[in-house]
Amino acid sequence: MLATAAERDEKMANSRRRLSQGQRRELFYDMEFHPERYMVERKNLMVAMAAEPGRPVPGKQGFRILEQSPAGCANDPFTTSNYLRVRVLTGPSKGSEGWACSRDVQPTGWFVM
């Protein structure tokens, strides 16, 4: 599921690179005011990921990033957040593994949730 989404995101980025500067400006303007036109597949991915079994992780627990997916996890076309597969290293959730959105993880290595 994430691999397919990552491939799709990369194809879209490549197609945007071939546009002229004026065409890119028009596209970005349209994306800003009509994100629903560009986010259908990502929204479906986010719904599917949210439906997967999950476990709440209280804040201030250390973790290790096991894998990074280039698939986006934000609900707007400009945010570059992506999915991370992590293992919790400390606290009551120690040993748990799962996917998190990079925007929900603090750079210091602690879960924000």
C-alpha positions, 0 to 999 in steps of 0.5 A: 500500500505504501510502496504504491503510494510512494510510486504515485507521489514520485510520478506526480513530482516528476510530471510537475518538474517538466512544467514551465515556471508559469505552469508550475505557478498556476498548478501550485495556486490551484493546489492551494485553493483546491487541494481536494483535486490532488489529494484523492489517492493520498486521502484514501491511503490515510484512511486505510492507514488509520483503519489499521490496528494501532496503539496509542503511545503516550508522550516522551517515549524514545523510539528508533526509526526502522524504515522511512516511506516516501509516501506522504501522510499529510492532508495537503499537497504541500506538506512533505511529511512521510510515513515512518515505521518505528519501534518504541524503546522506552516506557510502557509501550516498549517493543511496540512497532508501527507506522507514524507520520513524521510530522507527529514525531519530534526530531529529538526522537520522542513521540509527540502523541 
